[in-house]
């Protein structure tokens, strides 16, 4: 009946890191029949210094109308979260725009940017296959429109456009640089006219994959994918400015016209709207 030394089972708290399994034996009974206590589980937490380095947070990752429930380590970085998103969606990290109260910084941890339990993480981006599938019909449509335009008189001589162009160049239009191609500016393109002669500005929201067309009355927020084509033509007598149309539907009536677009931004606008900016 005397109990031998060393036979007492001591319960040990085994650490659970962010990487998952820790190699601990399964809960149950030892060969001697004594009960072994279950190791404490890592809890889902919103922060705090206690258990730093192994706290998890529940996230809702939203991409392309798909939702993923993810448990992720609070002390992992934004770059590591991108790798996790890659494993879920197949979307390469270089083509991801991850949003949490703005663009997610890759070098900071989720704890540092105050990610909380249940936070929504928005992901914008397309896989290579998605981009090719979308751009191929757009490019074909663009070629068809150009071929049709070649049969007509120049756009700037047509009556529907002359009534706007005859107003002359707006006083507050942005300066143009002829013979130069530039990236889109960080500020909206402003000072231009729409087909009714009202002032219009273009804002390119790359992190949301949207084009915002703003007037005095309202702002239209258009997904880039809804724009089927972009056409443009230099304005006669003012070749350093273009008239440009965004095709929003199958017919010419669906074109949204913008006049006095500075020529140095024309190619950047087309590349951005048609999705080619993702390859930069």
PyMOL commands that set and color helices and strands:
alter all, ss='L'
color gray80, all
select helices_A, chain A and resi 78-89+93-95+128-150+155-157+159-165+206-208+224-226+252-254+263-273+276-279
alter helices_A, ss='H'
color red, helices_A
select strands_A, chain A and resi 28-29+35-36+56-63+66-73+97-99+119-124+189-194+199-205+210-214+219-223+229-235+238-247+255-262
alter strands_A, ss='S'
color yellow, strands_A
deselect
rebuild
show_as cartoon
